[in-house]
Amino acid sequence: MLLAVFTLGLATVERSTSPWILSALLCGRGIAIGLTTQPLVFSLLGRLPQAQQADANTMFTTTQRLAGSVGVALLTSYYAVQVRATHSAVIALHHTAVLLSVIAGLGIPAGLWLVRRSRRLT
């Protein structure tokens, strides 16, 4: 939820927005991603035998990096298309921030499901 909120905050950025506010929004996104990743890894790997956890963690990290690279490429392309369509980098940022917020918001039910699942398994 924090990720969606901080990302949606990017939709309020204007040319006159203070760099400190922009930095706070980006730091908030980074913290939210950090708070999301560790519980995700734990819930996915927690039931595996100790001998398989290292390999599974490596697979998770590799998948996460590849998916992140693809995601960045897709978002960069979307942003570039929006800049061309609107002739404004700021409006394109707003559109991209709203899209990212929707994507983050769609992850909330999945996160809640993982929390319930891991509680049932322990």
C-alpha positions in Angstrom: 0.0 0.0 0.0 2.9 2.4 0.8 4.3 1.7 -2.6 1.1 2.7 -4.3 0.8 5.9 -2.2 4.3 7.1 -2.7 4.1 6.3 -6.4 0.8 8.2 -6.7 2.5 11.1 -5.1 4.7 11.4 -8.3 1.5 12.3 -10.1 1.5 15.6 -8.2 5.0 16.6 -9.3 5.2 19.8 -11.3 8.2 21.7 -12.8 8.2 23.9 -9.7 8.2 20.9 -7.2 11.0 21.1 -4.8 13.8 18.5 -5.3 13.4 17.7 -1.6 9.8 16.7 -2.2 10.7 14.6 -5.2 13.5 13.0 -3.2 11.2 12.2 -0.4 8.7 10.5 -2.8 11.4 8.5 -4.4 12.9 7.5 -1.0 9.5 6.5 0.2 9.1 4.3 -2.9 12.5 2.7 -2.2 11.6 2.0 1.4 8.3 0.5 0.4 10.0 -1.8 -2.1 12.5 -2.8 0.6 9.7 -3.6 3.1 7.9 -5.6 0.4 10.8 -7.8 -0.8 12.0 -9.5 2.4 8.5 -10.8 3.5 8.0 -11.9 -0.1 11.2 -13.9 -0.1 10.4 -15.4 3.3 6.9 -16.4 2.3 8.1 -18.1 -0.9 11.1 -19.9 0.6 10.1 -20.5 4.2 8.7 -24.0 3.7 11.6 -25.3 1.6 14.1 -27.6 3.1 17.3 -25.9 4.2 19.3 -27.6 1.4 17.1 -26.1 -1.3 16.8 -22.5 0.1 20.1 -21.2 -1.4 19.2 -22.4 -4.9 15.6 -21.1 -4.6 16.9 -17.7 -3.4 19.2 -17.5 -6.4 16.3 -18.3 -8.7 14.1 -15.7 -7.0 16.8 -13.1 -7.3 17.5 -13.9 -10.9 13.8 -13.8 -11.8 13.3 -10.5 -9.8 16.2 -8.9 -11.7 15.0 -10.0 -15.1 11.4 -9.0 -14.4 12.7 -5.6 -13.1 14.6 -5.0 -16.3 11.7 -5.9 -18.5 9.4 -3.7 -16.3 11.8 -0.7 -16.6 12.0 -1.1 -20.3 8.2 -1.3 -20.7 7.7 1.8 -18.4 10.4 3.7 -20.2 8.7 3.0 -23.5 5.3 4.0 -22.1 6.8 7.2 -20.7 8.4 8.0 -24.1 5.2 7.4 -25.9 3.4 9.7 -23.4 6.0 12.4 -23.9 5.4 12.3 -27.7 1.6 12.2 -27.3 1.3 15.0 -24.8 4.4 17.1 -25.7 5.0 17.4 -21.9 7.5 15.5 -19.8 5.5 16.4 -16.7 2.2 15.2 -18.0 3.9 12.0 -19.2 5.3 11.5 -15.7 1.8 11.9 -14.2 0.4 9.3 -16.6 3.3 6.9 -15.8 2.9 7.5 -12.0 -0.8 6.7 -12.2 -0.1 3.5 -14.2 2.6 2.4 -11.6 0.2 3.2 -8.8 -2.5 1.0 -10.3 0.0 -1.8 -10.8 1.2 -1.5 -7.2 -2.4 -1.4 -6.0 -3.1 -4.6 -7.9 -0.4 -6.3 -5.9 -2.1 -5.5 -2.5 -4.5 -8.5 -2.7 -1.6 -10.8 -3.7 0.4 -9.6 -0.7 -2.6 -10.1 1.7 -3.0 -13.6 0.3 0.7 -14.4 0.9 0.4 -13.1 4.5 -2.6 -15.3 5.2 -1.0 -18.3 3.6 2.2 -18.0 5.5 0.3 -17.6 8.8 -1.7 -20.8 8.0 1.6 -22.7 7.3 3.3 -21.8 10.5 
